[in-house]
Amino acid sequence: MSSYQKRSKDQLAARVAQDIDEGSTVNLGIGMPTLVANHIPASREVILHSENGILGMGPAPAAGEEDYDLINAGKQPVTLRPGGAFFHHADSFAMMRGGHLGICVLGAFQVSATGDLANWHTGAPDAIPAVGGAMDLAIGARQTWVMMDLLTKKGESKIVKTCTYPLTGIACVKRIYSELATLACTPQGLKLIDKVEGLAHAELEKLVGLSIQP
C-alpha cells in the first residue's frame, strides 16, 4: 500500500480556489465550500455570491469582529468586499436561475462518474430533506464543482457509477475536489486532474471502485 497524506479541509479549499479564474462570479454552497472564500487571493477579482442575497462576499471575519446581521446562506458571519451589496432573496434566485453565475461549488452525498449530483436527501426515512437552492445552482451555474470527502464514514465511495440517492441534477457536475484527488466528470466517465503525492493510480481506483482515465 502506498504512503500518502490527505489534504486538510483548508488545503482542499485552497486547491479549489486555485482553479477560480480572475473575474469569475462564484456561489459557495453551505458547509465545506464556504472555506474557499478564505483562500482566494485579495489581488484576484472574484465576485462571491450567497443565495440569501449577497454579492461581493469576502473571507470570514476575524474573531471578535463578527456581525450577525451579515451572514451567508449557512448563517455564518461573513465580510463584504468594497462594492459588495445585499438584496432580496428573489433577486438572488433570479441570478442563479438566469445563468449569471460562472461557477457554483457544492457539497454532495453522491456524484456519478458522468456528473449526476445527489446532495439534498439521502432517502432515509428519518432524514430531513434540505434542497434549498441546490437544484437552481446545479443547473443555473455555467460550471458546477463538488467539494467533498471521497469516502463516507463507513469507508464507501461517494463517487458511484449510478446515484442511489434522489437526484439534484443530471450530468451537471464538471469537477470533483476531494481530500485525495481532483477528478473531472465526463460523458465517458471519470478523468484524473491531480491526486495527492504518494497515492498510486490503481489504489485511487480501488477506493473509488471505478476506472479513472489518467
C-alpha positions in Angstrom: 0.0 0.0 0.0 1.4 3.4 -0.9 2.0 6.1 1.7 0.2 9.4 1.2 -1.1 12.4 3.2 -4.7 13.5 2.8 -5.4 17.2 2.1 -6.8 19.1 5.1 -10.0 20.9 4.7 -8.1 24.2 4.2 -5.7 22.6 1.7 -8.7 21.3 -0.2 -10.3 24.8 -0.1 -7.1 26.3 -1.4 -7.0 23.7 -4.2 -10.5 24.7 -5.3 -9.6 28.4 -5.1 -6.6 27.8 -7.3 -8.9 27.0 -10.2 -11.2 30.0 -9.9 -10.2 32.4 -12.6 -9.9 36.2 -12.4 -13.3 37.8 -13.0 -15.4 34.8 -12.0 -18.8 35.1 -10.3 -19.0 32.2 -7.8 -21.5 30.7 -5.4 -20.1 28.8 -2.5 -22.5 26.3 -1.1 -23.2 25.6 2.6 -20.6 23.6 4.6 -17.1 22.9 3.4 -17.3 25.1 0.2 -17.6 28.2 2.4 -13.9 27.8 3.3 -12.9 28.6 -0.3 -13.6 32.3 0.4 -10.6 32.3 2.8 -8.2 31.2 0.1 -8.9 33.5 -2.8 -6.0 35.9 -3.1 -7.0 39.5 -2.3 -5.4 40.6 -5.5 -7.7 38.3 -7.6 -11.0 39.9 -8.6 -13.6 37.1 -7.8 -17.2 38.1 -7.0 -18.7 35.7 -4.4 -22.5 35.2 -4.3 -24.6 33.9 -1.5 -28.1 32.6 -2.2 -29.6 34.5 0.7 -28.8 37.8 -1.2 -25.2 38.9 -1.1 -22.9 39.7 -4.0 -19.3 40.6 -3.2 -18.6 38.5 -0.1 -15.2 38.5 1.4 -13.4 36.0 3.7 -14.7 35.1 7.2 -14.3 37.9 9.7 -11.5 37.9 12.3 -12.5 36.6 15.8 -14.4 39.2 17.7 -15.3 41.2 14.5 -18.4 39.1 13.5 -21.6 40.9 12.5 -24.5 38.5 12.7 -26.6 40.9 10.5 -24.2 40.0 7.7 -24.3 36.2 7.2 -24.2 33.7 4.4 -26.8 31.1 3.5 -25.3 28.8 6.1 -25.9 31.5 8.8 -22.1 32.0 9.2 -20.9 35.6 9.6 -19.1 36.9 6.5 -17.4 40.1 5.4 -18.3 42.4 2.4 -15.7 43.4 -0.1 -15.6 47.0 -1.4 -18.5 47.4 -3.8 -20.4 44.5 -2.3 -24.2 44.5 -2.0 -27.1 42.7 -0.4 -30.6 42.4 -1.8 -33.9 40.4 -1.9 -33.8 36.7 -1.9 -35.9 36.6 -5.1 -33.3 38.7 -6.9 -30.6 36.3 -5.7 -32.5 33.3 -7.2 -33.0 35.2 -10.4 -29.2 35.5 -10.7 -28.9 31.7 -10.1 -31.6 30.6 -12.5 -30.7 33.2 -15.1 -27.3 31.8 -15.9 -25.4 34.7 -14.3 -23.1 32.6 -12.1 -19.9 31.2 -13.7 -19.2 28.6 -11.0 -21.0 27.1 -8.0 -19.2 24.9 -5.5 -21.4 22.5 -3.7 -21.2 19.6 -1.3 -22.6 16.2 -2.1 -23.8 12.9 -0.8 -23.1 11.2 -4.1 -21.8 12.1 -7.6 -21.9 9.7 -10.5 -18.9 9.2 -12.9 -20.9 11.1 -15.6 -21.7 14.1 -13.3 -25.1 13.3 -11.8 -25.5 15.0 -8.4 -27.3 13.9 -5.3 -26.9 16.4 -2.4 -30.3 17.2 -0.9 -31.6 14.0 0.6 -30.3 10.5 1.4 -33.7 9.0 1.1 -33.5 7.6 4.7 -36.9 7.7 6.4 -35.6 9.8 9.3 -33.5 12.2 7.1 -34.7 15.8 6.8 -34.7 16.9 3.1 -32.9 20.2 2.6 -33.0 21.1 -1.1 -32.6 24.9 -0.6 -31.2 26.4 -3.8 -29.1 23.3 -4.8 -31.2 22.4 -7.8 -31.2 26.0 -9.0 -27.5 26.3 -8.6 -26.6 23.0 -10.1 -28.4 23.7 -13.3 -28.1 27.5 -13.4 -24.4 27.9 -13.0 -22.2 27.5 -16.1 -20.0 25.1 -14.1 -20.9 23.0 -11.1 -18.0 21.8 -9.0 -18.3 19.5 -6.0 -16.1 19.7 -2.9 -16.4 16.7 -0.6 -14.8 13.9 1.2 -14.1 11.0 -1.2 -15.4 8.4 1.3 -18.3 8.1 3.7 -17.7 7.5 7.4 -18.3 3.8 6.6 -15.5 3.9 4.0 -17.8 3.8 1.0 -17.0 5.9 -2.1 -19.3 8.9 -2.6 -18.4 8.7 -6.3 -20.6 6.0 -7.8 -21.5 4.5 -11.2 -25.1 5.5 -10.6 -26.5 7.6 -7.8 -28.9 5.7 -5.4 -30.0 8.9 -3.6 -32.6 11.3 -5.0 -31.0 13.4 -7.8 -30.4 17.2 -7.6 -29.3 17.4 -11.2 -28.3 15.2 -14.2 -24.9 15.4 -15.8 -24.3 18.8 -14.2 -21.0 18.3 -12.2 -17.8 19.1 -14.1 -15.2 18.5 -11.4 -15.0 16.8 -8.0 -12.5 18.1 -5.5 -11.7 15.7 -2.6 -9.1 15.2 0.0 -7.3 12.6 -2.2 -7.8 13.7 -5.8 -9.3 16.2 -8.2 -11.4 14.5 -10.9 -13.3 15.6 -14.0 -16.8 14.1 -14.8 -17.2 13.4 -18.5 -19.8 11.6 -20.6 -17.1 8.8 -20.9 -16.6 8.6 -17.1 -14.0 9.9 -14.6 -10.8 11.6 -15.7 -7.9 12.4 -13.3 -6.8 16.0 -12.9 -4.5 15.5 -10.0 -4.0 13.4 -6.8 -2.1 13.7 -3.6 1.6 12.7 -3.7 2.2 9.1 -2.9 -1.2 7.8 -3.9 -1.0 5.2 -6.7 -3.5 5.5 -9.5 -4.5 1.8 -9.0 -5.2 2.5 -5.3 -7.3 5.5 -6.1 -9.4 3.4 -8.5 -9.8 0.8 -5.8 -11.0 3.4 -3.3 -13.5 4.8 -5.8 -14.5 1.5 -7.2 -14.5 2.8 -10.8 -11.9 3.1 -13.6 -10.4 6.6 -13.9 -8.8 7.8 -17.1 -5.2 9.1 -16.4 
